[in-house]
Amino acid sequence: MKSFDNKVVVITGAGSGIGRALALDVTRRGALLALSDVNEEGLAETVDLVKAAGAREVRSDRLDVADREAFTSYAAAVKEQFGRVNVIVNNAGVSYTGPIDEIDYEGFEWIMGINFWGVVNGTKEFLPHLIESGDGHLVNISSLFGLLSMPGQSTYNAAKYAVRGFTESVREDMLLAKHPVGVTCVHPGGIKTGIARNGRATSGESMSNIASTFDEKLAKTTPEKAAEIIVKAVLADKPRILVGADAHALHTFAKVVGARYQDIVVKVAGRSGLLPKRP
């Protein structure tokens, strides 16, 4: 894919953050949009913004990406409306912070349903349409935490590592079958989005305090910059991209130090204010 002009681009989690920034970026490049989010208010704001930016055609739907039946119906409706699908960006995601002994199974299933199964659902439902287009691209959003682990993030790490392994294997399947579909796995570092503020924590310190610390200390990259990097990676058919200087630095640090990076991370994280305090 050398251009987004007249391409049908599907973006989940488009009501804010990277999803919204991506929608605006590809709008300016001439794309036709199918946008979804579970947050209808945020989604409506994104729709207004892309229309103001000159969107040629935009469809919007409330979608819970963890609901497989809903995703199946959604994919069919998008294909029927546009006649084709060229790009799917599985971007929707949530956070859940807390030590493993405080995390319940319900919370684990909640985050895996959105962050992992949401990506699987989007990939499975849209992949046949990407192949049929003859010019398709699959973009799955993992995380820096899909490359290295953090205390208090066992559920998030599990989901994002799973997205990484799943996406890389899908890319290999496409290459082996010689299907005309590019595949990119995205690993953002700290991005100025609402994921921390809208996340869940097991106990102790409120998520608002954790989010404030995250925004102040870690979120150094804007969603707009992240979107620009992702779009360029798709056009260059890159299999993996890291977004943000922090993502590059910490990934390199973990590779150089090896498994012992975990010991260092524990010491730093304990002083950072990014973990909920035990009651």
C-alpha positions as CSV (number, residue, x, y, z in Angstrom):
1,M,0.0,0.0,0.0
2,K,1.5,3.3,-1.1
3,S,-1.3,5.6,-0.4
4,F,-4.4,6.0,1.8
5,D,-6.3,7.8,-0.9
6,N,-9.7,6.2,-1.5
7,K,-8.8,3.3,0.9
8,V,-11.4,2.1,3.4
9,V,-9.9,2.3,6.8
10,V,-11.5,0.7,9.9
11,I,-10.4,1.9,13.3
12,T,-11.6,0.6,16.7
13,G,-11.3,2.7,19.8
14,A,-11.7,5.8,17.6
15,G,-13.4,7.9,20.3
16,S,-10.2,9.3,21.7
17,G,-6.4,9.1,21.8
18,I,-4.5,7.3,19.1
19,G,-7.7,6.1,17.4
20,R,-9.0,9.6,17.0
21,A,-5.6,10.9,15.8
22,L,-5.3,8.1,13.3
23,A,-8.8,8.9,11.9
24,L,-7.8,12.6,11.4
25,D,-4.5,11.7,9.8
26,V,-5.9,9.3,7.2
27,T,-8.8,11.6,6.6
28,R,-6.3,14.2,5.3
29,R,-4.9,11.5,3.1
30,G,-8.2,10.8,1.4
31,A,-9.3,7.7,3.2
32,L,-12.9,6.5,3.7
33,L,-13.6,5.8,7.4
34,A,-15.4,3.2,9.5
35,L,-15.0,4.2,13.1
36,S,-16.2,2.5,16.3
37,D,-15.9,2.9,20.0
38,V,-17.8,1.8,23.1
39,N,-17.9,5.4,24.2
40,E,-20.6,7.0,22.0
41,E,-20.0,10.5,23.1
42,G,-16.3,10.4,22.3
43,L,-17.0,8.7,19.0
44,A,-19.4,11.4,18.0
45,E,-16.8,14.1,18.7
46,T,-14.3,12.2,16.5
47,V,-16.9,12.0,13.7
48,D,-17.5,15.8,14.0
49,L,-13.7,16.4,13.8
50,V,-13.1,14.2,10.7
51,K,-16.1,15.7,8.9
52,A,-14.7,19.2,9.6
53,A,-11.3,17.9,8.3
54,G,-13.0,17.0,5.0
55,A,-13.8,13.3,5.4
56,R,-15.2,12.0,2.2
57,E,-17.3,9.2,3.8
58,V,-17.5,8.2,7.4
59,R,-19.5,5.4,9.2
60,S,-19.7,5.3,13.0
61,D,-20.9,2.5,15.3
62,R,-20.9,1.7,19.0
63,L,-18.9,-1.5,19.3
64,D,-17.8,-3.6,22.2
65,V,-14.8,-5.3,20.6
66,A,-15.0,-8.2,23.1
67,D,-18.4,-9.1,21.8
68,R,-17.6,-11.5,18.9
69,E,-21.2,-11.7,17.5
70,A,-21.4,-7.9,17.4
71,F,-18.0,-7.8,15.7
72,T,-19.1,-10.3,13.1
73,S,-22.2,-8.2,12.3
74,Y,-20.2,-5.0,12.2
75,A,-17.6,-6.4,9.8
76,A,-20.4,-7.5,7.4
77,A,-22.1,-4.2,7.6
78,V,-18.9,-2.3,6.8
79,K,-18.2,-4.5,3.8
80,E,-21.7,-4.1,2.6
81,Q,-21.6,-0.3,2.8
82,F,-18.2,0.3,1.3
83,G,-17.8,-2.8,-0.9
84,R,-14.3,-3.4,0.3
85,V,-12.0,-3.0,3.3
86,N,-8.3,-2.1,2.9
87,V,-7.1,-1.4,6.4
88,I,-8.2,-2.5,9.9
89,V,-6.6,-0.9,13.0
90,N,-7.4,-2.9,16.1
91,N,-6.7,-0.1,18.6
92,A,-9.3,-0.3,21.3
93,G,-7.7,-1.0,24.7
94,V,-8.1,-0.6,28.5
95,S,-5.8,-0.8,31.5
96,Y,-6.0,-2.7,34.8
97,T,-3.4,-2.0,37.5
98,G,-2.6,-4.0,40.6
99,P,-0.6,-6.8,42.1
100,I,-1.5,-10.3,41.0
101,D,-2.6,-11.5,44.4
102,E,-5.3,-8.7,44.4
103,I,-6.5,-9.2,40.8
104,D,-9.7,-11.3,40.5
105,Y,-10.6,-13.5,37.6
106,E,-13.4,-11.2,36.5
107,G,-10.9,-8.3,36.1
108,F,-8.5,-10.5,34.2
109,E,-11.2,-11.7,31.8
110,W,-12.4,-8.1,31.3
111,I,-9.0,-6.8,30.1
112,M,-8.2,-9.9,28.0
113,G,-11.6,-9.6,26.4
114,I,-10.9,-6.1,25.1
115,N,-7.1,-6.0,24.7
116,F,-6.6,-9.5,23.3
117,W,-9.8,-11.0,22.1
118,G,-10.8,-7.7,20.7
119,V,-7.7,-7.8,18.5
120,V,-8.4,-11.4,17.6
121,N,-12.0,-10.7,16.7
122,G,-11.1,-7.7,14.5
123,T,-8.4,-9.7,12.8
124,K,-10.5,-12.7,12.1
125,E,-13.6,-10.8,10.9
126,F,-11.8,-8.4,8.6
127,L,-8.9,-10.5,7.3
128,P,-10.9,-12.1,4.5
129,H,-11.9,-8.6,3.3
130,L,-8.3,-7.4,3.5
131,I,-7.2,-10.4,1.4
132,E,-10.0,-9.8,-1.1
133,S,-9.1,-6.1,-1.5
134,G,-5.8,-7.1,-3.0
135,D,-4.2,-4.2,-1.2
136,G,-4.8,-4.8,2.5
137,H,-3.1,-4.0,5.8
138,L,-3.6,-5.2,9.3
139,V,-2.5,-3.0,12.2
140,N,-2.7,-4.3,15.7
141,I,-1.8,-2.1,18.7
142,S,0.3,-3.8,21.3
143,S,2.4,-1.8,23.7
144,L,5.9,-1.2,25.0
145,F,4.5,-3.6,27.7
146,G,4.3,-6.2,25.0
147,L,8.1,-6.1,24.9
148,L,9.0,-5.8,28.6
149,S,7.1,-6.3,31.8
150,M,6.2,-4.1,34.8
151,P,5.0,-5.0,38.3
152,G,1.3,-4.3,38.8
153,Q,0.7,-4.9,35.1
154,S,0.4,-8.7,34.9
155,T,-3.0,-8.5,33.1
156,Y,-2.0,-5.7,30.7
157,N,1.4,-7.4,30.0
158,A,-0.4,-10.7,29.3
159,A,-2.7,-9.2,26.8
160,K,-0.1,-7.1,25.0
161,Y,2.5,-9.9,24.8
162,A,-0.3,-12.0,23.4
163,V,-1.1,-9.4,20.8
164,R,2.5,-9.3,19.8
165,G,2.8,-13.1,19.3
166,F,-0.5,-13.3,17.6
167,T,0.2,-10.5,15.2
168,E,3.7,-11.7,14.2
169,S,2.3,-15.2,13.5
170,V,-0.5,-13.8,11.4
171,R,2.1,-11.9,9.4
172,E,4.0,-15.1,8.8
173,D,0.8,-16.8,7.7
174,M,0.2,-14.0,5.2
175,L,3.7,-14.3,3.8
176,L,3.5,-18.1,3.6
177,A,0.2,-18.0,1.7
178,K,1.4,-15.1,-0.4
179,H,-1.7,-13.1,0.5
180,P,-1.6,-9.3,-0.4
181,V,-1.9,-8.2,3.2
182,G,0.7,-6.3,5.1
183,V,0.8,-6.7,8.9
184,T,2.2,-4.3,11.5
185,C,2.4,-4.7,15.2
186,V,2.6,-1.3,17.1
187,H,4.4,-0.9,20.4
188,P,3.6,2.6,21.8
189,G,5.4,3.9,24.9
190,G,3.9,6.7,27.0
191,I,1.2,8.4,24.9
192,K,-0.9,11.3,26.1
193,T,-4.2,9.4,26.0
194,G,-6.9,8.7,28.6
195,I,-6.1,5.0,29.0
196,A,-4.6,5.3,32.4
197,R,-7.2,7.8,33.6
198,N,-10.1,5.5,32.4
199,G,-8.5,2.3,33.6
200,R,-9.1,0.2,36.7
201,A,-7.0,-0.5,39.8
202,T,-7.4,-3.2,42.4
203,S,-7.3,-1.1,45.6
204,G,-5.4,1.6,47.4
205,E,-4.5,4.7,45.5
206,S,-7.1,6.0,43.0
207,M,-6.6,5.7,39.3
208,S,-6.8,9.5,39.0
209,N,-3.5,9.8,41.0
210,I,-1.9,7.0,39.0
211,A,-3.0,8.7,35.8
212,S,-1.7,12.1,36.9
213,T,1.7,10.5,37.6
214,F,1.7,8.7,34.3
215,D,0.8,11.8,32.3
216,E,3.5,13.8,34.1
217,K,6.4,11.3,34.1
218,L,5.8,8.9,31.2
219,A,3.4,10.3,28.6
220,K,5.8,12.2,26.4
221,T,4.4,11.5,22.9
222,T,1.2,13.1,21.6
223,P,-1.5,10.9,19.9
224,E,-0.9,13.0,16.7
225,K,2.8,12.1,16.6
226,A,2.0,8.5,17.3
227,A,-0.6,8.4,14.4
228,E,2.0,10.0,12.1
229,I,4.5,7.3,12.9
230,I,1.9,4.5,12.5
231,V,0.7,5.7,9.2
232,K,4.3,6.0,7.8
233,A,5.0,2.5,9.0
234,V,2.0,1.1,7.2
235,L,3.0,2.8,4.0
236,A,6.5,1.4,4.4
237,D,5.1,-2.1,5.3
238,K,7.0,-2.3,8.5
239,P,6.3,-5.5,10.6
240,R,7.1,-3.8,13.9
241,I,7.3,-0.2,15.1
242,L,8.1,1.4,18.4
243,V,6.4,4.7,19.1
244,G,8.2,7.2,21.3
245,A,11.8,7.7,22.5
246,D,10.9,6.0,25.8
247,A,9.8,2.9,23.9
248,H,13.0,2.7,22.0
249,A,15.2,3.4,25.1
250,L,13.5,0.9,27.4
251,H,13.3,-1.8,24.7
252,T,17.0,-1.4,24.1
253,F,17.7,-1.4,27.8
254,A,15.9,-4.7,28.3
255,K,17.7,-6.3,25.4
256,V,21.1,-5.3,26.7
257,V,20.5,-6.1,30.4
258,G,18.6,-9.3,29.7
259,A,16.2,-10.9,32.2
260,R,17.8,-9.0,35.1
261,Y,16.0,-5.8,33.8
262,Q,13.1,-7.0,35.9
263,D,15.1,-6.4,39.1
264,I,15.9,-2.8,38.1
265,V,12.3,-2.1,37.0
266,V,11.0,-3.2,40.4
267,K,13.2,-0.7,42.2
268,V,12.3,2.2,39.9
269,A,8.6,1.4,39.7
270,G,8.3,1.2,43.5
271,R,9.4,4.9,43.7
272,S,7.5,6.1,40.7
273,G,3.9,6.4,42.1
274,L,2.6,4.4,39.1
275,L,1.5,1.4,41.3
276,P,-1.5,1.4,43.6
277,K,-0.6,1.3,47.2
278,R,-1.6,-1.8,49.2
279,P,-4.2,-1.0,51.9
